[in-house]
């Protein structure tokens, strides 16, 4: 291996006692493309966050070009030469494509004309130069992913972290993305990629590191990791979740006073997935979540982790790890923030029953600042944070969110959705009902479209989001 540009030494990180990374060690050679492989919840995003300075590892050290960067913070890491993209595309939609990329360039230069020159250069590399004067919200989903890469390149990184930039793309779009990655690497930039599309990733990377449950499972060239010695199964497949979905809904029906609300709903959610349920008001989305949670009478089958929970009392379903954050939040308004959170752990026993508080505060620092404040005095966004935090106190395995952005200022919606992704990163499965379709479909793995109580469309969220006919016919977009 040539000179390492990045070195990880026994990096460990936990959230509220839940290990996200455990003693991770590996080197990244200057100029190589390294793949970071593993199932949802394996610890890939947490490792990216540690490398980019977004979080501080609990133990171990990270060296970039021979100097320790652990705990420096994202601004300092960017200035050192580390750029990154995110799973959820975060563009400044009211600004032009050029202005979006100039934001990254200002990390290196102070004058606008220099930032513009740098931005135009990387837009050409990313194939967006003809879109420079367009508003960012006019771009297609694949173009927005390229915009993320362009903005990161404008910071002049020597190490670029790409977080699922190929996910949700068509085969043609994915190959265009591969060409972009190779073009970036040809400019002398080292790349670490997190991807789930193995058939695209493995031919692209020089080496790969496989993570499973926060630990390094394997490291080597694609040929070395594809097969386990003495086994016909790919080694990365041993890190995949077991066969079968965590949640399986079959033929679910529900009615209000004789009026049918759900007509034979079939739905699945695998461990670590974010599954979106979208559709117009009155489509039956909230009824579906309430039925799964046992809060109303339903017909059909509901299986959670191999166990039937149909017609099981709601409190028993909750204790199995199925938790609903209802529309409207349903907080105890006259109780304090702390009391609301502690009530979430009411059904748990043992000395560590309140340990999830650390996780809640890491996701939503505002709540820790307002522990003694009455819930009814919080803003809408803070109340939603509290509702999600209370649900996390139960240690959920399946977290169902019903309209989490309702009544929230737009600038806080991104914070809520970013928190949802971090929760998924801990291995929690998410089933989300949401009216903010563009943002929700951007973070979801798969989506179901409901219309008058029936599933009319399902598939990868990116495909549903990018199909103009589907958006117009079923989502009113």
N, C-alpha and C positions, 0 to 999 in steps of 0.2 A: 504493500500500500504506500502511496506517496504521502507526503507530509499532511498530517491531519489539520483541518481547519477548525474542526469542532471535536471536543472530547467530553464525554459524559462519564462520570465516575460515581457509581453507587447512588444514583439519584433516586430519592424516595419522596413521595408526597401522599398525604392522606387528607380526607375531608370528613370531619366528625367521626374519626375512627375507621372510616372506609378507605382502604388502600387503593389509590389511583395508580401510583407507580411504586415499585418495590425493587430497590437495588439495581437500577438500570445502568448498564455500562456499555458503551461502544464508541468507536471513533468514526468520523466522517472525513474521507480524504478530500483534499482540495480538487475541485473540478469534477467530482463524481455526481451521479444521480443516485440517491439512496431512497428506497421505498420503505415506508413504515406500514406494516400490515397487521391486521387483527380485527376481531369482531367489534361491534359496538360495545363500548364499556371496557375495552382492553387497556385504555390509558393513553391512547395516541394523542388526543387533543390536550390532555393534561401535560404530556411531555412537550408538545409544541408551546404551550403556555409558559412552561418553565424556561425553555430555551429562549423565547422571545421576551422574557422579563415580565409577563403578565401576572405570574404567580411566583412565589419563592419556594423552592424545595425545602422540605423539612430536614433532609440530610443529603449528603453528597455534594459534588461540585460540578459546575459546567465551565469549561474553558473554551474560549473562542480566540483563535490565533495565539494560543499560549497564555492568555490572560483570563482570570476568573471573572465571569459575568453573572454568576448566581445572585439574584436579588437586586440587580442594578435598576430594574424597571424598564418598561417598554421604550421610553424615549431614549434612554441611554443605549439600550441594545440596538435600536434603529441607527443611532449615530455611530455606533461601533461597526455597523455594516450588516445587520441582520434584518431582512424584510420578510413579510409574511402576508398570506391571504387567509380568508376565513371561510368556514363552511357556509355561513349565511352571508350572501353578498350584501355589502353595506355601501351603497353609493349615495352621493348627495344628489338626490333626484331633481332638485330645482336648479342645479348647476349644469353646465355643459360637460360633455365628456372631457374636453381639454381642461376645464377648470378642476374637475375631479382629480386628474392626474397631476396638475400643478400643486395640489395640496400635498402630495407626496414629495414633489420636488423641493418644496419649501423646507423640508428637513435638511437639505444640503445647501441651498442658496437663499439669499435674502431678496434679491431684486426680481421683480416680476418678469422682466424680459428673459432673464436667465432661466427662471422656472418654466416659462413658456417654451423656450428652446429645448429644454430637457424633456418636457412633456410631449412635444411633437415628435421627438426622436423615438421615445418608447412607444408612442401610439403607432408609429410606422412598424416597429418590430412586432407589435401585437395585432396588426391588421385592422386598426381602428382609426387610421389617419383620416379616412373619408367621413368619419362620424364625429370629428372633433368639435364641430359647432352644434351638434344635436344635444338636446337635454338628455341627461343620463337615463331618465325614466322611459325614453323612447327606444332604448336598446332591447334586443331580444335577450332571454336568459343566458344563452351561450356568450353573447357579446358582453353582458354584464360580468361574467366570470373573467373574460379577457380584460375588462376594465380594472378588476381587482388586481390582476397580475401587472397591468401597466402602472397602476398607482404604486404598487410595491417596488417595481423596477425603477420608478422615478426617485426613490430614496437612495439609489446607487448601492444596492446590497452586494456583498460578496458571498453571502449565504441567503438563499431564498427558501422559505417554508411554504409549501403549497398544500392547503388543507381541502382535499376532495374537489379539486378544480374540474375533474372529469365526470363527477357524479351527476346522473340525470341527463347526460347528453346522448344524442343519437350516435350510432356507430360512426357516421361521417363526421359529426361534430367532435367526437372523441379523438378521431385521427388528426383532425385539425389542431386539437389541443396538444396531442403528442408532438406534432411538428413545432408548435410554439415552445414546448418545454425543451426540445432539442436545440432550437434556435437560441434560447436563453442560455443554456449550458455552453453552447459554442462561443458565447461572449465571455467565458471564463467564470461564470457564476455557478457555485456549488448549489445543489438542489436536494432538499428532503421532501418527499411527497407522501402524504397520507391518501390512500385510495382503497376502495372496495372492489373496483373492477379489475380483477386479477388478470384476465386475458389481455387487458390493455397495459396494465402496470408492469408485469413481469418481463415482457420483451423490451421495455423501455429502460428499466433501471440497471445500474451496474451491480448493485448489491441490495439486499433487503434485510430488515430486522423485523421479526415476528413477535408481537406482544400478545399475551393472553392473561387476563385477570391481573393486569398491572405488572406482570413479570416478562422478562425477555425469554421467549421460547426457543428462538433460533436466530442465527445470523449467517449470511453467506451470499454467494452469487445465486441468481435465480435457479440455476441448475442444481445447486447444492441444497436449496430449501424445498424444491418441488417434491422430492421424495424422501420419506422417512426410511432409514436403513431397515431392510427386512419387511417393508410394508408397501402396499400398492397405493396408499392414500397420500395425497400431498400433505406436507407437514403443516402448511398454513390451515388446512382443513381441520386439523385437530384443535385449532383455536376457535372454530366456528361454534355457534350455539347448537345444542342437541336438536335432532329432527323434531318437527312439530311446533306449532305456534304456542306461545304462552297463553294467549286468549283465542278462543274459537267460538264464534256466535253462528248458530245455524237455525234458519227459519224463524227468526225472532218476530213475534207479533205483540202488539200492545194497543189498548183502546182506552178512550176516555168517555164514560157514560154511553157506551155502545158505538161511539164514533172511532173507527179504526185509524190509529196513528202510525203504526208500523206494519208493513206487509211482507213478512217472510225475509227478514234481513239476514244476509250471510256476510260475515266479516271476520278477519283474523288479524292478530298483531303478534309478531315474534319478539323474543327477548331483545331489548335494547333498541327497538324501532321507535320512530315517531310516525304515527299514523294520523292523518288529518281526516276529519269528516266535515264536508262542506256542502253548502246548499242554501237556498233561500229561507227566509223566515217561515216557520210553519212546516218545514220539510220533515221534521221528526228527529232532528239531531239531539236535542236535549232529552227527549224521550228515550232515545237509544242509550245514552249515558246513564240515565236514571234506572233503566231496566237492568243494565249490567251491574249497577251498584246495589240492586235489590230494593230500590226505593219505590217500586211500583210493580204491580202484577203483570207478568208477561207470559206468553206462550212460546214454545220452541226450546232450543237448547243453548246453554251457555256453559262452556268448559274453561276453567282457569287452571293452568299448570296440571292438566290431566284429571282434574276433579270437577264434577258437575256442581255449579253454583246456582243453577236455575231454581227458583223458588226457595233459595236459602235466605234466612233473615239478613237484613242489611248489616247488622253489627258483626255477624259471623263472617260475611264477605269482607268487611273492612279488616278484620283480624287476619285474614289470609293474605292481605297486602294489596287489596283493590280499593283505591281511595278516589273519591270524587271531590273536586273543587267546584262547587255549584255556581251557576249563573247568579250574579248578584252578591256573591261572596259569603253571605250568611254569617257574619261575625257577631260576636257578643259586644255590641257597641259601647256599653257602659263599663265593660271590663278593660283593663290595661292591655297593652300589646303583649307584655310578658304573660299575663294570665291566659290570654287567647292561645298563645303558643303552648303553654304548659297543658292546657286542656287537650291539645292534640295528642299528647302522650298519656292521656288518662287511662287507656285500656292496656298500656304496657306495664310490665312489672320489672323489678330489678334495679340495681344501683345506677345502671347506665341509661335509664329511661329518658333522661333529658339530654343525652349526649348529642342528638341531632341538632341541638341549638347552635353548635359551632358551625355546622353546615349551613343552616339558615342564615346566620349572620355573615358568612362568607359570600353567600349569594346576594343577600339584601342588607348591606351595612346600615341603611337608613333605619331598619327595625331596631338594631342595637342602640341607636341614638335616641330612640323613642320608647324605650321599654316601659316607662311609667305613664306614658300618655294613653288616654282612653282611645279605643279603636275608632269610635265615631268621630273623632277630631282629625283623623288622618285624611290625607288627600285620597282620591280614587285610586291612583297608582300605588300608593303606600298600602291601602287596604287590600289591593289584589296581592301585593307582596306578602302581606300578613296571612291571607287566605291560603296561598301556596305554601308558605312557611308552616302553617298549622298542619297542613296535609303531610309535609315532609317529616313532622314529628312522629308520625305513625310508622316510619320506615317503609314506605310503599314499594311494591314491586311493579304495580301498574298504576300510574297516575293519570286520572282523567280530568281534563280542564275544559270547562264549559264557558266559552266567551271570555277568556282572560283579559282581553283588551277593552272590554266594554266600559265606557265612562272614564277612560284614561287619556291623559294628555299624550299626543303623538310621540313626544320625545321620550316618554317612559315606556312606550310599547316595545321599542327595541330592547330596552333593559329586561323586560319580562320575557321576551322571546329568546334573548341570549341566555337568560337563566334556565329556560326550558332546555336548551341545548346542553348546558352544563349538567343539568340533572340527568339527561339521557346519557351523558358521558360517564356517569357513575353506574350505568347498567340498568337504570329504571326505564321501563317501557312507558311511552307517552301516547295517549289517545286524546286528541285535541279537537274541539269544535270551536270555530272562529270565523268571524265576519271579515277580518282583514285577510283576504284570500291571498294576495300576492306575497305578503310576508310569511304567512303560514305555510303555503305550498313551497316556499323557498327553503324552509328548514325541515320539512317532512320528507320521509323516505317514500311513503306511499299515501294515496288518498282515495277516499270513497266519496262519490257525489250522490247526495240524497235528493229526491224530488217526490213530494207528496207521499212520504213514508216508504219509498222504494229505492233500492240501489240502482241507479241508471248508468253509472260509469265507475270504474275503478282501475287503478294502475299506478305506475311511478308518478310521484307528485310533479316532477319536472315536466313530464309529458302532458299531464292535464293542464298545468299552468301555461304551457307554450302553445297549446292547441286553441286557436282562435274560435273555431266552431264550438268546441266544448264550452269555452268561457262564455260565449254569447248565448248559447242555447240553454245552459243549465245554471250558470253562475251569475248571469246578468252583468258581465264585465265587457 
